Amino acid sequence: MNNPNINPDSKLPDVGLSIFAVMSQKASAANALNMAQGFPDFSPPQALQDSLKAHIDQGHHQYAPMSGLPRLQQKIAVKTKHCYGVDVDPVSEITLTAGATEALFAAITCIIRPGDEVVIFDPAYDSYAPVIRLSGGQPVHLAMRPPDYKPDWNTLRAALTPRTRLIIFNTPHNPCGSLLNRQDFAALEAIIAGRDIYLISDEVYEHIVFGNQQHLSMLQFPDLRQRAFVISSFGKTYHATGWKMGYCIAPPALTQQLRIIHQFVTFCVSTPVQHAIADQLDQHQHYDDLPLFYEQKRDHFRQAVTASRFKVLPCDGSYFQLLDYSAISDAPDTEYADQLIAEHGIAAIPISVFYADGTDHKVLRFCFAKDNDTLDRAGEILCAI
């Protein structure tokens, strides 16, 4: 017998499975090439795997400190100094989290109160808005447009109200591959000066930047840093997305509030993984070499689709390439993405799902964090369309 009381109302009744899970399920069911979900099809560095095995064998199986292993916090501080010339306190400003997604959840939850407004730039990573709503906040969506996908600072200025509590940025940007530059940060500083507004800077692709471009961290701008949660991901850096290891750097007062949430979500994250990553951070070479590694992947994929009818859009960072299919079909991007799976055996992500209003520019996202054989196969498929 069904019990009608065992059916709670959803807090997010309009939210289903994420687009990443949906497209991966469709790809698997159709045995299609999965260029949709953002994960590499190659392994983490062998030295990192060996280190993890060693720490498991050494018996590092119990809880780590809530905020993270002290030696890993210290090495993150050294890494931050190496990359950005910024000093951070490992004890009071660095928190290890279960991936960047948990850091985002804790940061949003600890800041947002019912009625607060949070500015998001669309197309946006799909975890931002649901967490804002769970906290009683109101997402305010500002659209970015192709081909550059950069914030319109005049639009942001006009969108701010006395209820604006938080602005979320993502650089390098997923899914668009765009970067914020010094002029962008200067514009942001001027707009929020004197306002009681906090910031989240989602910088999980910080080491995947191409050409003469440079990733600028919000940590490098003192007026912004004092009100910012800056979030990074070892999963992206070490090709180990399934290890779910991220971290957040924030001023002590913000870190204290973030940890209040963090301790009741995961309390701590994997002890042997933290030890293994701490071992690897003694070597700067891996993340220093990462831009060239992924630039070669990007260029390989671009070359593979040169003869296709798809238009290649700019990509200055991340491991995603946007392709414009407007010369091929007038179908909505969600329909065309399904068509690619069913008729051509390749999966991508439709960009309209990252816009609150479903804006459709006839653009799809492809992940090029794949081995070259996979990229060549994707090129063959796309060129045959």
Order of alpha helices (4+ residues) and beta strands (2+ residues): alpha-beta-alpha-alpha-alpha-beta-alpha-beta-alpha-beta-alpha-beta-alpha-beta-alpha-beta-alpha-beta-alpha-alpha-alpha-beta-beta-alpha-beta-beta-beta-alpha
